[in-house]
Amino acid sequence: MPFPCKLCPRMCGVVRGKEQPGGGKGMCRLGEDPAVARIALHFGEEPCISGDRGSGTVFFSGCPLGCAFCQNWQISRECFGKRLSQEGLWQSIRRFLVEWEPHNINFVSPTQYTHSIWRLLREHEMPVPVVWNSGGYERPECIRAMAGKVQIYLPDIKYVDPGLSGKLSGAPDYFKWASASVREMYAQVGPPQLDGDGIMARGLMVRHLILPGCTDDSMRVLDWIARNLPGAWVSLMAQYTPYGEAKNMPGFHRRITKREYERVYGHMLDLGLEDGYVQELEAAEEDHIPPFDLSGVEEAPF
């Protein structure tokens, strides 16, 4: 049923109906039904998420942010994807649970479909942990509704500086919402807990992408994590590659330097955040981005 949407912090109130992906009027430009760009095994997540059997990723179309450097721009900005019914989404997930036996079900960019995922997890108990893999720009009330349904939270904290988040993501209030939502995630699941094979079974791991010329803000992000999320893991990423609008933005049209990388990494170690993962500087290549070709997505049973 169409509804006035207030799922993300923008709370635009746009009525989301049966529009095709990209045809809606809100920031995410999506309709009521889930729009999915890819369902497949993914081995490019952190080792404790991907393991040796892979992570069962469901890439949703759209995003409440508008990051100028988005590396998944095909699905976040162009809304590339296939509209599914609730049952169609479940059948696609069920198929690869049976055939591939992934370590987890990994919902990527789920915020704009919190309502659909909540219903899915209420009606179907997953035999593996559920991962909420988001940009961090969320309402704590919506995260609170997922308590008991999500075992692993894998959010970004992209920025602290409102000027930076306003310039790059159109969200000067980003840190206000991300910090509150990540606190709620931590309250639900706590620090990471691994199973006997070293695979994450529960807990919070926060991702942060180092941006060129923004090491001071990266250090502020790490400071906040160290103060507020004891025991949480950090996944420090160095894969920034200029995409989309960022290619023409002064200061953001380049990759990060070795000096920038070492400054942030050193600060992370100084804070005692040695648990988690640090991506090598050489990771800034395009081959880590999955092909968004609708593989694994069942036809919607309309």
Backbone hydrogen bonds, N-H to C=O, Kabsch-Sander energy under -0.5 kcal/mol:
donor,donor_aa,acceptor,acceptor_aa,energy
3,F,16,R,-1.2
5,C,3,F,-0.6
5,C,14,V,-2.5
11,M,8,C,-1.8
13,G,5,C,-2.7
16,R,3,F,-2.8
16,R,14,V,-0.6
17,G,15,V,-0.7
22,G,29,R,-1.8
23,G,20,Q,-2.7
24,G,29,R,-1.6
32,E,17,G,-4.2
36,V,34,P,-0.5
36,V,82,K,-2.6
37,A,59,F,-2.9
38,R,59,F,-1.1
39,I,295,S,-2.2
40,A,57,T,-1.7
42,H,55,S,-2.0
49,I,46,E,-2.4
50,S,46,E,-2.6
51,G,47,P,-2.2
54,G,50,S,-2.2
55,S,42,H,-2.5
56,G,104,N,-2.2
57,T,40,A,-1.9
57,T,55,S,-1.5
58,V,106,N,-2.9
59,F,38,R,-3.0
59,F,57,T,-0.5
60,F,58,V,-0.7
60,F,108,V,-2.3
61,S,35,A,-3.0
62,G,75,I,-3.8
66,G,169,S,-0.9
68,A,168,L,-2.9
70,C,67,C,-1.5
73,W,70,C,-0.6
75,I,72,N,-1.4
76,S,72,N,-2.3
77,R,73,W,-2.1
78,E,73,W,-1.7
80,F,74,Q,-1.8
82,K,36,V,-2.6
84,L,34,P,-3.2
89,L,85,S,-2.2
90,W,86,Q,-1.9
91,Q,87,E,-2.6
92,S,88,G,-1.9
93,I,89,L,-2.1
94,R,90,W,-3.1
95,R,91,Q,-1.9
96,F,92,S,-1.5
97,L,93,I,-1.9
98,V,94,R,-2.0
99,E,95,R,-2.6
100,W,96,F,-2.0
101,E,96,F,-0.8
101,E,97,L,-0.8
103,H,54,G,-2.5
105,I,129,P,-2.4
106,N,56,G,-2.9
106,N,104,N,-0.6
107,F,105,I,-0.7
107,F,131,V,-2.6
108,V,58,V,-2.6
108,V,106,N,-0.8
109,S,133,N,-2.7
113,Y,110,P,-2.5
114,T,111,T,-1.6
117,I,113,Y,-2.6
118,W,114,T,-2.6
119,R,115,H,-1.8
120,L,116,S,-2.4
121,L,117,I,-2.6
122,R,118,W,-1.6
123,E,119,R,-2.0
124,H,120,L,-2.0
131,V,105,I,-3.4
132,W,152,I,-2.8
133,N,107,F,-2.6
133,N,131,V,-0.7
134,S,132,W,-0.8
138,E,136,G,-1.5
139,R,7,L,-0.7
142,C,139,R,-0.8
143,I,139,R,-1.8
144,R,140,P,-2.7
145,A,141,E,-1.3
146,M,142,C,-0.6
146,M,143,I,-1.3
147,A,144,R,-1.5
149,K,146,M,-2.4
150,V,146,M,-1.4
151,Q,130,V,-1.3
152,I,130,V,-2.4
153,Y,203,G,-2.2
154,L,132,W,-3.1
156,D,134,S,-1.3
157,I,207,R,-2.2
165,S,161,D,-2.3
166,G,162,P,-2.1
167,K,163,G,-2.0
168,L,164,L,-2.6
169,S,165,S,-1.9
170,G,166,G,-1.0
171,A,165,S,-1.8
174,Y,171,A,-2.0
177,W,173,D,-1.7
178,A,174,Y,-3.1
179,S,175,F,-2.6
180,A,176,K,-1.1
181,S,177,W,-2.6
182,V,178,A,-2.7
183,R,179,S,-1.8
184,E,180,A,-1.6
185,M,181,S,-2.3
186,Y,182,V,-2.5
187,A,183,R,-2.2
188,Q,184,E,-1.6
189,V,185,M,-2.2
190,G,186,Y,-2.2
193,Q,202,R,-3.0
195,D,199,I,-2.8
198,G,195,D,-2.0
200,M,48,C,-2.7
201,A,193,Q,-3.2
202,R,193,Q,-1.4
203,G,151,Q,-2.2
204,L,190,G,-1.5
205,M,153,Y,-2.2
206,V,233,W,-2.7
207,R,155,P,-3.0
208,H,235,S,-2.2
210,I,208,H,-0.6
210,I,237,M,-2.5
214,C,211,L,-1.8
218,S,214,C,-2.0
219,M,215,T,-2.3
220,R,216,D,-1.6
221,V,217,D,-2.1
222,L,218,S,-2.2
223,D,219,M,-2.4
224,W,220,R,-2.1
225,I,221,V,-2.2
226,A,222,L,-2.5
227,R,223,D,-1.8
228,N,224,W,-2.3
229,L,225,I,-2.5
232,A,229,L,-2.1
233,W,204,L,-1.5
234,V,275,D,-1.1
235,S,206,V,-3.0
236,L,234,V,-0.6
236,L,277,Y,-2.7
237,M,208,H,-3.2
237,M,235,S,-0.6
246,A,68,A,-1.9
246,A,243,Y,-1.6
247,K,243,Y,-0.5
247,K,244,G,-1.3
248,N,245,E,-1.7
249,M,246,A,-1.5
252,F,249,M,-2.1
253,H,249,M,-0.6
261,Y,257,T,-2.4
262,E,258,K,-2.6
263,R,259,R,-2.0
264,V,260,E,-2.0
265,Y,261,Y,-2.5
266,G,262,E,-2.4
267,H,263,R,-1.8
268,M,264,V,-2.2
269,L,265,Y,-2.0
270,D,266,G,-2.3
271,L,267,H,-1.6
272,G,269,L,-1.5
273,L,268,M,-2.2
274,E,272,G,-0.6
277,Y,234,V,-2.2
279,Q,236,L,-3.1
283,A,280,E,-2.1
284,A,281,L,-1.3
285,E,283,A,-2.8
288,H,285,E,-0.7
289,I,286,E,-1.6
293,D,291,P,-1.4
294,L,37,A,-1.6
297,V,294,L,-1.6
298,E,296,G,-0.7
302,F,300,A,-2.0
